Amino acid sequence: MTFKMMKKNSLAGINALLFAAGNGTRLRPLTYHIPKCLVRVGGTPLLQYWLENLFSAGIDRVMINTHYLSGLVESFCKQSPYSSRIDLVHEPELLGTAGTLRKNRSYFGQTMFMAHADNYSLFSSKLFLQKHLDRSPTCMATMMTFTTDSPSSCGIVQTDDNGTLIGYYEKELDPPGNLANAAVFLLEKEAFNWLDLAPNATDFCKEIVPLGLGHFQTFFNGNYHRDIGTIESLNRANLDFYKLIGSHQIP
C-alpha cells in the first residue's frame, strides 16, 4: 500500500479492530440483557455507527472481539450488510485491549485502525487519516482527542506545539486539563513494539500509551465524542443526538 494510494482511497487497504467484549457493568440494569456495544443512541446501536463509518470510509475488514452476551453481538454482525467483511474473535476470558491486540497482531498490515465500539463518535475518517499521513517522522501512531466534561474519568493528554503527545494522565482525580484520549487510533506496525516492552500489559490506554510519549500524533475531534460508560452519559448522548438532528448537523 503506497502513500499515494492511501491518500486517494482513504482507509482502503487497512483492517480495523473494534473492542466490543466488555461487561458494561456501569450501564446496568440496561446491560443485563444487551451488550454495551449494542446500546442505542438516536435509535441506532453504537456498533452500527462504527461499521457504517469505517466501511463507508473504505476500510477493508473489521475484527470484533466478543465475550459478554457474545451471541447477541454475533447475531447482529451476521445480519449486518457488512457481514462478509467482519471477523469475530471470541474471548472466553477477557484479554483486555492490549491482550486482544497482542493476540491478533498478525491480522493487521502496515497500518491499522483501533477503537472502542461502545463510544459514540462523529468524525471525518478522511481528516483523521490525513492527520496520520502528515504526522512527524518520529510518530508511529495517531490518537484522537476530544474535550471532556469529566476529566477525572478519562485519560487526559498533554501535547507540544506540534500536537505530539508529551504527557498522559489516566483517570486521575485532578488531571491537568480536559483534553482527553478518545481511544480511537491509527497505528503503524512499528507501534506493536510497545506491546513487547510490556508483555503482561492488558490495558492499551493505561499501560501502553505512556510508553509512546513523544511518538503519538494527536487529532482533535471537534465534532462529537462521548464515552457511553454510564446511564448518565448515555442519556446525554441521546439528548445531544436530537439537538444535533434539530440543528441539521448530523446527516
TIPALUM-507502 format. One record per residue (C-alpha): residue number from 1; residue in one letter; chain; x, y, z. Coordinates in nm, 3 decimals, always signed. Layout:
N
+-----+--------+--------+---------+---------+---------+
| num | residu | chaine |      px |      py |      pz |
+-----+--------+--------+---------+---------+---------+
| NUM |      A |      A |       X |       Y |       Z |
...
+-----+--------+--------+---------+---------+---------+
END
This chain:
251
+-----+--------+--------+---------+---------+---------+
| num | residu | chaine |      px |      py |      pz |
+-----+--------+--------+---------+---------+---------+
|   1 |      M |      A |  +0.000 |  +0.000 |  +0.000 |
|   2 |      T |      A |  +0.167 |  +0.320 |  -0.117 |
|   3 |      F |      A |  +0.133 |  +0.665 |  +0.032 |
|   4 |      K |      A |  -0.049 |  +0.792 |  -0.279 |
|   5 |      M |      A |  -0.297 |  +0.502 |  -0.276 |
|   6 |      M |      A |  -0.382 |  +0.562 |  +0.089 |
|   7 |      K |      A |  -0.446 |  +0.932 |  +0.025 |
|   8 |      K |      A |  -0.667 |  +0.853 |  -0.273 |
|   9 |      N |      A |  -0.865 |  +0.568 |  -0.123 |
|  10 |      S |      A |  -0.887 |  +0.688 |  +0.236 |
|  11 |      L |      A |  -0.889 |  +0.382 |  +0.465 |
|  12 |      A |      A |  -0.867 |  +0.130 |  +0.179 |
|  13 |      G |      A |  -0.611 |  -0.140 |  +0.250 |
|  14 |      I |      A |  -0.645 |  -0.103 |  +0.627 |
|  15 |      N |      A |  -0.801 |  -0.351 |  +0.872 |
|  16 |      A |      A |  -0.971 |  -0.236 |  +1.192 |
|  17 |      L |      A |  -1.013 |  -0.371 |  +1.543 |
|  18 |      L |      A |  -1.329 |  -0.279 |  +1.735 |
|  19 |      F |      A |  -1.343 |  -0.370 |  +2.104 |
|  20 |      A |      A |  -1.691 |  -0.499 |  +2.188 |
|  21 |      A |      A |  -1.635 |  -0.756 |  +2.463 |
|  22 |      G |      A |  -1.685 |  -0.553 |  +2.782 |
|  23 |      N |      A |  -1.938 |  -0.638 |  +3.052 |
|  24 |      G |      A |  -2.087 |  -0.287 |  +3.068 |
|  25 |      T |      A |  -2.131 |  -0.307 |  +3.444 |
|  26 |      R |      A |  -2.175 |  +0.069 |  +3.487 |
|  27 |      L |      A |  -2.468 |  +0.062 |  +3.244 |
|  28 |      R |      A |  -2.670 |  -0.189 |  +3.446 |
|  29 |      P |      A |  -2.958 |  -0.270 |  +3.456 |
|  30 |      L |      A |  -2.967 |  -0.185 |  +3.084 |
|  31 |      T |      A |  -2.680 |  -0.419 |  +3.006 |
|  32 |      Y |      A |  -2.823 |  -0.718 |  +3.191 |
|  33 |      H |      A |  -2.985 |  -0.817 |  +2.862 |
|  34 |      I |      A |  -2.796 |  -0.623 |  +2.596 |
|  35 |      P |      A |  -2.420 |  -0.588 |  +2.537 |
|  36 |      K |      A |  -2.279 |  -0.240 |  +2.572 |
|  37 |      C |      A |  -2.182 |  -0.215 |  +2.205 |
|  38 |      L |      A |  -2.548 |  -0.264 |  +2.103 |
|  39 |      V |      A |  -2.684 |  +0.008 |  +2.330 |
|  40 |      R |      A |  -2.866 |  +0.263 |  +2.115 |
|  41 |      V |      A |  -2.804 |  +0.632 |  +2.060 |
|  42 |      G |      A |  -3.067 |  +0.800 |  +1.847 |
|  43 |      G |      A |  -3.230 |  +0.462 |  +1.792 |
|  44 |      T |      A |  -2.917 |  +0.306 |  +1.637 |
|  45 |      P |      A |  -2.679 |  +0.057 |  +1.803 |
|  46 |      L |      A |  -2.334 |  +0.201 |  +1.873 |
|  47 |      L |      A |  -2.165 |  -0.081 |  +1.681 |
|  48 |      Q |      A |  -2.368 |  +0.005 |  +1.371 |
|  49 |      Y |      A |  -2.236 |  +0.362 |  +1.373 |
|  50 |      W |      A |  -1.881 |  +0.229 |  +1.374 |
|  51 |      L |      A |  -1.938 |  -0.024 |  +1.097 |
|  52 |      E |      A |  -2.110 |  +0.230 |  +0.872 |
|  53 |      N |      A |  -1.838 |  +0.489 |  +0.930 |
|  54 |      L |      A |  -1.548 |  +0.254 |  +0.870 |
|  55 |      F |      A |  -1.682 |  +0.068 |  +0.569 |
|  56 |      S |      A |  -1.806 |  +0.385 |  +0.402 |
|  57 |      A |      A |  -1.453 |  +0.522 |  +0.451 |
|  58 |      G |      A |  -1.309 |  +0.226 |  +0.260 |
|  59 |      I |      A |  -1.179 |  +0.005 |  +0.542 |
|  60 |      D |      A |  -1.107 |  -0.348 |  +0.420 |
|  61 |      R |      A |  -1.208 |  -0.571 |  +0.710 |
|  62 |      V |      A |  -1.312 |  -0.528 |  +1.073 |
|  63 |      M |      A |  -1.223 |  -0.763 |  +1.358 |
|  64 |      I |      A |  -1.462 |  -0.753 |  +1.655 |
|  65 |      N |      A |  -1.384 |  -0.925 |  +1.984 |
|  66 |      T |      A |  -1.670 |  -1.074 |  +2.185 |
|  67 |      H |      A |  -1.721 |  -1.203 |  +2.539 |
|  68 |      Y |      A |  -2.024 |  -1.076 |  +2.732 |
|  69 |      L |      A |  -2.356 |  -1.172 |  +2.566 |
|  70 |      S |      A |  -2.147 |  -1.273 |  +2.267 |
|  71 |      G |      A |  -2.438 |  -1.447 |  +2.095 |
|  72 |      L |      A |  -2.623 |  -1.117 |  +2.054 |
|  73 |      V |      A |  -2.316 |  -0.948 |  +1.905 |
|  74 |      E |      A |  -2.259 |  -1.240 |  +1.668 |
|  75 |      S |      A |  -2.624 |  -1.237 |  +1.560 |
|  76 |      F |      A |  -2.610 |  -0.863 |  +1.496 |
|  77 |      C |      A |  -2.296 |  -0.899 |  +1.285 |
|  78 |      K |      A |  -2.437 |  -1.189 |  +1.081 |
|  79 |      Q |      A |  -2.741 |  -0.977 |  +0.994 |
|  80 |      S |      A |  -2.526 |  -0.677 |  +0.901 |
|  81 |      P |      A |  -2.490 |  -0.586 |  +0.532 |
|  82 |      Y |      A |  -2.115 |  -0.594 |  +0.602 |
|  83 |      S |      A |  -2.117 |  -0.947 |  +0.748 |
|  84 |      S |      A |  -1.880 |  -1.090 |  +0.486 |
|  85 |      R |      A |  -1.616 |  -0.835 |  +0.588 |
|  86 |      I |      A |  -1.647 |  -0.883 |  +0.967 |
|  87 |      D |      A |  -1.425 |  -1.126 |  +1.157 |
|  88 |      L |      A |  -1.540 |  -1.222 |  +1.506 |
|  89 |      V |      A |  -1.298 |  -1.345 |  +1.773 |
|  90 |      H |      A |  -1.447 |  -1.482 |  +2.093 |
|  91 |      E |      A |  -1.263 |  -1.444 |  +2.423 |
|  92 |      P |      A |  -1.378 |  -1.696 |  +2.687 |
|  93 |      E |      A |  -1.183 |  -1.480 |  +2.931 |
|  94 |      L |      A |  -1.133 |  -1.110 |  +2.868 |
|  95 |      L |      A |  -0.782 |  -1.037 |  +2.743 |
|  96 |      G |      A |  -0.801 |  -0.661 |  +2.784 |
|  97 |      T |      A |  -0.742 |  -0.420 |  +2.497 |
|  98 |      A |      A |  -0.365 |  -0.473 |  +2.492 |
|  99 |      G |      A |  -0.410 |  -0.850 |  +2.519 |
| 100 |      T |      A |  -0.657 |  -0.862 |  +2.230 |
| 101 |      L |      A |  -0.428 |  -0.653 |  +2.010 |
| 102 |      R |      A |  -0.126 |  -0.866 |  +2.103 |
| 103 |      K |      A |  -0.301 |  -1.195 |  +2.025 |
| 104 |      N |      A |  -0.432 |  -1.074 |  +1.687 |
| 105 |      R |      A |  -0.144 |  -0.860 |  +1.565 |
| 106 |      S |      A |  -0.090 |  -1.079 |  +1.258 |
| 107 |      Y |      A |  -0.437 |  -0.974 |  +1.133 |
| 108 |      F |      A |  -0.308 |  -0.625 |  +1.054 |
| 109 |      G |      A |  -0.081 |  -0.487 |  +0.786 |
| 110 |      Q |      A |  +0.144 |  -0.184 |  +0.800 |
| 111 |      T |      A |  -0.135 |  +0.046 |  +0.925 |
| 112 |      M |      A |  -0.435 |  -0.042 |  +1.143 |
| 113 |      F |      A |  -0.738 |  +0.133 |  +1.292 |
| 114 |      M |      A |  -0.845 |  +0.061 |  +1.651 |
| 115 |      A |      A |  -1.136 |  +0.188 |  +1.859 |
| 116 |      H |      A |  -1.386 |  +0.102 |  +2.132 |
| 117 |      A |      A |  -1.723 |  +0.015 |  +1.978 |
| 118 |      D |      A |  -1.906 |  +0.136 |  +2.290 |
| 119 |      N |      A |  -1.820 |  +0.503 |  +2.231 |
| 120 |      Y |      A |  -2.034 |  +0.742 |  +2.027 |
| 121 |      S |      A |  -1.806 |  +0.936 |  +1.797 |
| 122 |      L |      A |  -1.874 |  +1.159 |  +1.499 |
| 123 |      F |      A |  -1.565 |  +1.244 |  +1.297 |
| 124 |      S |      A |  -1.421 |  +1.260 |  +0.947 |
| 125 |      S |      A |  -1.225 |  +0.943 |  +0.873 |
| 126 |      K |      A |  -1.064 |  +1.126 |  +0.582 |
| 127 |      L |      A |  -0.930 |  +1.405 |  +0.804 |
| 128 |      F |      A |  -0.819 |  +1.156 |  +1.069 |
| 129 |      L |      A |  -0.623 |  +0.958 |  +0.810 |
| 130 |      Q |      A |  -0.474 |  +1.274 |  +0.661 |
| 131 |      K |      A |  -0.350 |  +1.381 |  +1.004 |
| 132 |      H |      A |  -0.187 |  +1.040 |  +1.040 |
| 133 |      L |      A |  -0.022 |  +1.062 |  +0.699 |
| 134 |      D |      A |  +0.111 |  +1.409 |  +0.782 |
| 135 |      R |      A |  +0.247 |  +1.304 |  +1.122 |
| 136 |      S |      A |  +0.601 |  +1.374 |  +1.237 |
| 137 |      P |      A |  +0.856 |  +1.115 |  +1.120 |
| 138 |      T |      A |  +0.914 |  +1.024 |  +1.487 |
| 139 |      C |      A |  +0.547 |  +0.931 |  +1.541 |
| 140 |      M |      A |  +0.426 |  +0.576 |  +1.493 |
| 141 |      A |      A |  +0.060 |  +0.635 |  +1.585 |
| 142 |      T |      A |  -0.217 |  +0.893 |  +1.583 |
| 143 |      M |      A |  -0.453 |  +0.931 |  +1.878 |
| 144 |      M |      A |  -0.792 |  +1.101 |  +1.853 |
| 145 |      T |      A |  -0.861 |  +1.357 |  +2.128 |
| 146 |      F |      A |  -1.168 |  +1.548 |  +2.241 |
| 147 |      T |      A |  -1.272 |  +1.797 |  +2.506 |
| 148 |      T |      A |  -1.430 |  +1.615 |  +2.800 |
| 149 |      D |      A |  -1.671 |  +1.744 |  +3.063 |
| 150 |      S |      A |  -1.547 |  +1.474 |  +3.303 |
| 151 |      P |      A |  -1.163 |  +1.487 |  +3.308 |
| 152 |      S |      A |  -1.119 |  +1.256 |  +3.608 |
| 153 |      S |      A |  -1.294 |  +0.971 |  +3.425 |
| 154 |      C |      A |  -1.075 |  +0.995 |  +3.113 |
| 155 |      G |      A |  -0.716 |  +0.971 |  +3.004 |
| 156 |      I |      A |  -0.603 |  +1.333 |  +2.987 |
| 157 |      V |      A |  -0.334 |  +1.425 |  +2.735 |
| 158 |      Q |      A |  -0.077 |  +1.699 |  +2.706 |
| 159 |      T |      A |  +0.077 |  +1.785 |  +2.371 |
| 160 |      D |      A |  +0.354 |  +2.007 |  +2.240 |
| 161 |      D |      A |  +0.301 |  +2.283 |  +1.983 |
| 162 |      N |      A |  +0.306 |  +2.025 |  +1.704 |
| 163 |      G |      A |  +0.032 |  +1.811 |  +1.859 |
| 164 |      T |      A |  +0.268 |  +1.536 |  +1.971 |
| 165 |      L |      A |  +0.178 |  +1.357 |  +2.294 |
| 166 |      I |      A |  +0.416 |  +1.455 |  +2.576 |
| 167 |      G |      A |  +0.207 |  +1.377 |  +2.887 |
| 168 |      Y |      A |  -0.066 |  +1.127 |  +2.977 |
| 169 |      Y |      A |  -0.278 |  +1.101 |  +3.294 |
| 170 |      E |      A |  -0.520 |  +0.807 |  +3.311 |
| 171 |      K |      A |  -0.828 |  +0.869 |  +3.528 |
| 172 |      E |      A |  -0.654 |  +1.086 |  +3.788 |
| 173 |      L |      A |  -0.854 |  +1.291 |  +4.040 |
| 174 |      D |      A |  -0.709 |  +1.628 |  +3.940 |
| 175 |      P |      A |  -0.561 |  +1.598 |  +3.589 |
| 176 |      P |      A |  -0.400 |  +1.898 |  +3.414 |
| 177 |      G |      A |  -0.672 |  +1.996 |  +3.167 |
| 178 |      N |      A |  -0.970 |  +1.850 |  +2.982 |
| 179 |      L |      A |  -0.817 |  +1.736 |  +2.653 |
| 180 |      A |      A |  -0.887 |  +1.363 |  +2.657 |
| 181 |      N |      A |  -0.791 |  +1.046 |  +2.478 |
| 182 |      A |      A |  -1.087 |  +0.925 |  +2.269 |
| 183 |      A |      A |  -0.938 |  +0.573 |  +2.247 |
| 184 |      V |      A |  -0.951 |  +0.588 |  +1.866 |
| 185 |      F |      A |  -0.617 |  +0.518 |  +1.699 |
| 186 |      L |      A |  -0.434 |  +0.471 |  +1.374 |
| 187 |      L |      A |  -0.125 |  +0.263 |  +1.443 |
| 188 |      E |      A |  +0.176 |  +0.174 |  +1.233 |
| 189 |      K |      A |  +0.316 |  -0.177 |  +1.261 |
| 190 |      E |      A |  +0.620 |  -0.039 |  +1.445 |
| 191 |      A |      A |  +0.393 |  +0.067 |  +1.732 |
| 192 |      F |      A |  +0.338 |  -0.301 |  +1.814 |
| 193 |      N |      A |  +0.689 |  -0.297 |  +1.960 |
| 194 |      W |      A |  +0.539 |  -0.120 |  +2.263 |
| 195 |      L |      A |  +0.345 |  -0.438 |  +2.335 |
| 196 |      D |      A |  +0.673 |  -0.625 |  +2.357 |
| 197 |      L |      A |  +0.806 |  -0.373 |  +2.608 |
| 198 |      A |      A |  +0.514 |  -0.461 |  +2.840 |
| 199 |      P |      A |  +0.436 |  -0.828 |  +2.770 |
| 200 |      N |      A |  +0.199 |  -0.856 |  +3.067 |
| 201 |      A |      A |  +0.003 |  -0.538 |  +2.995 |
| 202 |      T |      A |  -0.372 |  -0.579 |  +2.946 |
| 203 |      D |      A |  -0.496 |  -0.218 |  +2.908 |
| 204 |      F |      A |  -0.369 |  -0.040 |  +2.597 |
| 205 |      C |      A |  -0.454 |  +0.314 |  +2.708 |
| 206 |      K |      A |  -0.339 |  +0.281 |  +3.067 |
| 207 |      E |      A |  -0.027 |  +0.071 |  +3.018 |
| 208 |      I |      A |  +0.086 |  +0.104 |  +2.655 |
| 209 |      V |      A |  +0.011 |  +0.467 |  +2.566 |
| 210 |      P |      A |  +0.255 |  +0.603 |  +2.830 |
| 211 |      L |      A |  +0.531 |  +0.402 |  +2.660 |
| 212 |      G |      A |  +0.474 |  +0.602 |  +2.343 |
| 213 |      L |      A |  +0.519 |  +0.954 |  +2.477 |
| 214 |      G |      A |  +0.678 |  +1.158 |  +2.201 |
| 215 |      H |      A |  +0.564 |  +0.908 |  +1.937 |
| 216 |      F |      A |  +0.187 |  +0.973 |  +1.921 |
| 217 |      Q |      A |  +0.049 |  +1.238 |  +1.687 |
| 218 |      T |      A |  -0.288 |  +1.372 |  +1.806 |
| 219 |      F |      A |  -0.600 |  +1.454 |  +1.605 |
| 220 |      F |      A |  -0.864 |  +1.671 |  +1.770 |
| 221 |      N |      A |  -1.225 |  +1.562 |  +1.717 |
| 222 |      G |      A |  -1.417 |  +1.889 |  +1.722 |
| 223 |      N |      A |  -1.741 |  +1.729 |  +1.605 |
| 224 |      Y |      A |  -1.860 |  +1.498 |  +1.882 |
| 225 |      H |      A |  -1.728 |  +1.220 |  +2.105 |
| 226 |      R |      A |  -1.868 |  +1.064 |  +2.420 |
| 227 |      D |      A |  -1.778 |  +0.753 |  +2.617 |
| 228 |      I |      A |  -2.106 |  +0.571 |  +2.679 |
| 229 |      G |      A |  -1.987 |  +0.439 |  +3.013 |
| 230 |      T |      A |  -2.281 |  +0.523 |  +3.239 |
| 231 |      I |      A |  -2.656 |  +0.571 |  +3.218 |
| 232 |      E |      A |  -2.595 |  +0.945 |  +3.259 |
| 233 |      S |      A |  -2.354 |  +0.958 |  +2.966 |
| 234 |      L |      A |  -2.597 |  +0.754 |  +2.753 |
| 235 |      N |      A |  -2.878 |  +0.997 |  +2.832 |
| 236 |      R |      A |  -2.651 |  +1.290 |  +2.749 |
| 237 |      A |      A |  -2.558 |  +1.134 |  +2.417 |
| 238 |      N |      A |  -2.923 |  +1.083 |  +2.323 |
| 239 |      L |      A |  -3.010 |  +1.440 |  +2.418 |
| 240 |      D |      A |  -2.717 |  +1.569 |  +2.216 |
| 241 |      F |      A |  -2.814 |  +1.350 |  +1.922 |
| 242 |      Y |      A |  -3.160 |  +1.502 |  +1.896 |
| 243 |      K |      A |  -3.020 |  +1.853 |  +1.944 |
| 244 |      L |      A |  -2.782 |  +1.791 |  +1.656 |
| 245 |      I |      A |  -3.061 |  +1.647 |  +1.442 |
| 246 |      G |      A |  -3.266 |  +1.958 |  +1.513 |
| 247 |      S |      A |  -2.982 |  +2.181 |  +1.403 |
| 248 |      H |      A |  -2.916 |  +1.964 |  +1.093 |
| 249 |      Q |      A |  -2.558 |  +1.886 |  +1.200 |
| 250 |      I |      A |  -2.597 |  +1.509 |  +1.162 |
| 251 |      P |      A |  -2.650 |  +1.383 |  +0.804 |
+-----+--------+--------+---------+---------+---------+
END
